[in-house]
Amino acid sequence: MAINKKMQMGSASISCECSHHVILFPFMSKGHTIPLLHLAHLLLRLPRVAVTVFTTPANRPFISNFLVNTTASIVDLPFPENVAGIPPGIESTDKLPSISLYVPLTRATKLMQPDFERAVHEMPRVSFLVSDSFLWWTLESATKFGFPRFVFYGTNNYSSCVSWSVGVNRTLVAGSKSDDELITVTGFPWIKVTRNDFDPIFKIAEPKGPLFELIMDQVIASSNSHGTIVNSFYELEPVFVEHLNREAKPKAWCVGPLCLVDPPRVQLQKPTWIQWLDQKLEQGRSVLYVAFGTQAEISPEQLKEISSGLEESNVNFLWVIRNKESELGDGLEERVKDRGLILSEWVDQREILLHQSIQGFLSHCGWNSVMESICAGVPILAWPMMAEQPLNARMVVEEIKVGLRVETCNGSVKGFVKKEGLEKMVKELIDGDKGEEVRKKVKEYAEMANKAMEENTGSSWHSLNMLMSEISNFTPQHMTKFCVVAESSKKTKGKQAIEIKKIENENDRMVTFSKRKSGIFKKASEIVTVTGVEVGVVIFSESGKPHSFGNPSIEAVSNRFQGVNTPPYDITSHFAEAQRQERIAGLNQKQNCLLHQITAEKDREKRIKVVTKETKNSRLVGSPH
């Protein structure tokens, strides 16, 4: 398949003067792509950094427009054809007829791996890769080429901490009596959640199926990556940043809010919605911005309640809806034309939130929207719909207190919202005392956000500089091997057969045991990753010390081999084992690097002895008799 490689600004290739070459690979969804494009702008502000962004042909125009007037290069990879359930020509979740097709579309990206690796092979040396957490398979490619992979998560540290705590303490959720019973989160006694704060699959005692398998692939790949890039800033959630970097792996690097990387674009001609907001500002009227993202599917009944609630609140509002929801009926637009504007086209959300007339945001609490609202100093009326949004809403309302929550008719996190409940909370946010409190709080965080992104002095800039410094000192394991070979100047007879027999020297035997053991465990881990099988390996050292690798655990594999009844699947042990294996893999990698360094030093010592001997002989030959 043809790979289309084009460079911005007419560049023919990446300059060899660059110290770092960074690959960015966003998932095919606007909400996942935009933050990584902001990250591209941020990286390009650093000295001697080159950026390459991978995408697909259908997504290229949006990315090209976002990166115009930069030195970033863009590589198109053909999106797989004939994917079951995916209509031809669709290459992003934004265009899917239903979000239920997310799994087959995401799984199909794996088929892009050969083209991705061919493109990388032809590029200048890559310093590191930042790829979306959904693109789990990119870790395998990064490992193959010997550069680190950073995971980009489109969420915050708060939701990551809560999800992890609940994941490894499965009884918290399994033991609750109902989906709406409040549960205290282990390690964070002030945080209470319900089963409805999580996707349905995580409420099942023994989760299984295509979605769960995909999630586990993503979790395992993320835990084995070099680090996590987070679109947040330290001052917003210090407790959770510290907790993650103390208790979990890999390390989280806060480099946001990424929406603040570039100043708002100045347009020669104002779009119609900005002109409308200007009129409201001149009239001294506050406006509520309403948007629920591109993925949430809202029922016709709920849309009707939203329409009625906004109409009867008598609040000025700007409502952005999806094309498939554009038929609201009942003449709503005509009745509210003096104080309401309804749009079904793409808008610059940040530009809207920054407008002085906007005094509130009725939002689904997608993390990009939360970040943009906080940075603009606009309080949020939280109405979570899916994914991690309920946890984001809890953070917004209960943790940092920059918003209020809509009232559902049954009090459930994901319950139906009647027009009366919506009308009440809209009025409270815009004109009430609670609205004034959260408005004051969000403006404080807006100031912190801007300081975090101040060049060379802000906390996020400091985090980015530390990341780049760490990358400068990164030496991949397989690169060390090649360095050892390159350093050796003596000619050899090529690859020779090695006699298999017991190594007599005790130290050499111990070193060989450690290397071979790590290799066996690595191969076992690889076969688990690529085939999904259960594997158990047990090795006893000469001293009798046991070493083991197992998936899902050595106990489970042993029981199955012996025909012993295995206890019901427990996601707690699965997560714990995944964390344990990740730590073991990290220690094994460090051990192997040390072993390679020892080997290199031994080779160096041998070469020094040879050179010393040759120098001594030459002096003896050349000395007078």
Secondary structure, 3 states (H helix, E strand, C coil): CCCEEEEHHHCCCCCCCCCEEEEEECCCCHHHHHHHHHHHHHHHCCCCEEEEEEECHHHHHHHHHHCCCCCCEEEECCCCCCCCCCCCCCCCHHHCCCHHHHHHHHHHHHHHHHHHHHHHHCCCCCCEEEEECCCCCHHHHHHHHCCCEEEEECCCHHHHHHHHHHHHCCHHHHCCCCCCCCEEECCEEEEEECHHHCCHHHHCCCCCCHHHHHHHHHHHHHHCCCEEEECCCHHHCHHHHHHHHHHCCCEEEECCCHHHCCCCCCCCCCCHHHHHHHHHHHCCCCEEEEECCCCCCCCHHHHHHHHHHHHHHCCEEEEECCHHHCCCCCCHHHHCCCCEEEECCCCCHHHHHCCCCEEEEEECCCHHHHHHHHHHCCCEEECCCCCCHHHHHHHHHHHCCCEEECCCCCCCCCCCCCHHHHHHHHHHHHHCHHHHHHHHHHHHHHHHHHHHCCCCCCHHHHHHHHHHHHHHCCCCHHHHHHHHHHHCCCCCCCCCCCCCCCCCCHHHHHHHHHHHHHHHHHHHHHHHHHHCCCEEEEEECCCCCEEEEEECCHHHHHHHHHCCCCCCCCHHHHHHHHHHHHHHHHHHHHHHHHHHHHHHHHHHHHHHHHHHHHHHHHHHHHCCC
